[in-house]
Amino acid sequence: MTKHALSNQGGRALAHGDPELARLLVRALEASREEPDSLTHGFHSYPARMHPAIARRVLQSFPGGLVADPFCGSGTVLVEARVAGRPSLGVDLNPVAVWLAEVKTDIRSPAARQRFRQLVRSIGAASEERVRARVDARAPLPPAERKWWGPHVLKELAGLREEIWSVGHPTDRRLLAMVFSAILVKVSNQRSDTAEREAPRRIRKGLSTEIFVRKGLELADRWDALAEAAGSGSPRPRIVEGDALRFPRFLSRGQRAELILSSPPYGGTYDYVDHHARRYAWLGLDPSTMRRAEVGARRHLRGPEAFGKWDRQVLQMLRAMRSGLAPGGQVVLLVGDGQLGDRRVDAAQQLRRLAPQAGLRAVAGASQLRPDFTGRHKRREHLVLLVGDGDARPPRFRRGPRPVGSEGRGAKPGQGRRPASTADDAGRGKRGPKRGRKLGSKGRGPGARRRRGPGGPKKRR
Ligand SMILES: C[S@@+](CC[C@H](N)C(=O)[O-])C[C@H]1O[C@@H](n2cnc3c(N)ncnc32)[C@H](O)[C@@H]1O
């Protein structure tokens, strides 16, 4: 099953709760018809990426200070926060996500971008030379991993990796390592990131290097676009490898998030650690904490205990968010219905039910149907707005333009405020053709684990 399956189609949009706020959320969900791969967003595949337009609209609707994404994945929210000129904090337990989010939120100076292009070309030339001269190189993989690449591809990748790991500057090395990561599944015998089935590909000698060079140059062009959109003075996000259930630890002393915008894993839907299995050994990353503590993982949510366990994880997540939230702040979550064995869990209902136990209150939501390519009944994806239970004032928000053709969708002005738990106003949404669900400072909050960077004996530059 892929998250794309759940998120790549439009459907009926339902608005819940406070009419004005729900309209903003409907508008954000509908924005996912826009281009999903602009700026640095499309650089590297990542399962269940949030659609950048959803993040953009939510940031526009709820202006303010620090934005936090405790499940930042590939960094979609952080890229958009940078474009919006807002400081941000991203946390993820997956070391691949942290490296990727760093790469995607980097801007670099024009001169550094130019040097990076030269570096990519020089590594490409050295790798081509290795292929021509049939230089031997050993892939740092356990035996079970080697089957995923043809013998000459494995050798070429190992040579490319040696060239990258010989680069002296740690930031450059990290950036190049993620370019390498971006091509690994493309030249493998694995069907796709989320489909771990064998699908042999014919990859001629030299092609892996060509794709690497193309990807590296593409990244530099994407940074150009991000620099233009964000401006070089935009605040660089802080990105930490850590557990979202301990999210407040990663805030600086006295700091609180004014907006928590995040897309936590959908219950029982993914195994992120398996989706990145092809990458850990090549990149020298340790996935053991992720294997143990991944939230919502399909492999952990089986059997009769699954429902209670998933509830406990969601409650812990909400409590962590609540204690990291500034007074008057908002939590906006993009969630999908869970699939625990045969049992479907309505994710919006689950949030509404558990929020009060975490000191939060769901005030509005928007939901859309998504097809489920496992052949099961359709599921829904929801954008839910929560605020602190004790917050007397209604959340601060900025009204956006009414979306074209949205008449009748969501609740109408003047209907008054109603609690989300009792009101499920339905309006019809129109079908959309495409939907979608991404090097900042290497800041590490207390409790964040150290990351091993690629290192090598030989030094380039
Ligand atoms: C739906 S994805 C987020 C995608 C992200 N919004 C993006 O656009 O790329 C959920 C993320 O939760 C992360 N995750 C799972 N368990 C976690 C935990 N306990 N703490 C922090 N992150 C976790 C996964 O690694 C994955 O990146």
The ligand as an ORCA input file, in Angstrom:
! r2SCAN-3c Opt
* xyz 0 1
  C       3.572     11.212      7.224
  S       5.301     11.217      7.474
  C       5.694     12.923      7.511
  C       5.925     13.435      6.120
  C       6.326     14.881      6.104
  N       5.220     15.751      6.483
  C       6.827     15.248      4.718
  O       6.204     16.083      4.074
  O       7.798     14.645      4.277
  C       5.446     10.729      9.167
  C       6.857     10.806      9.717
  O       6.825     10.405     11.072
  C       8.115      9.894     11.374
  N       8.042      9.208     12.661
  C       7.500      8.009     12.981
  N       7.599      7.786     14.290
  C       8.209      8.866     14.839
  C       8.556      9.243     16.166
  N       8.312      8.437     17.227
  N       9.148     10.436     16.356
  C       9.416     11.259     15.314
  N       9.114     10.953     14.033
  C       8.498      9.773     13.800
  C       8.450      9.050     10.169
  O       9.843      8.839     10.076
  C       7.902      9.917      9.041
  O       8.909     10.733      8.533
*
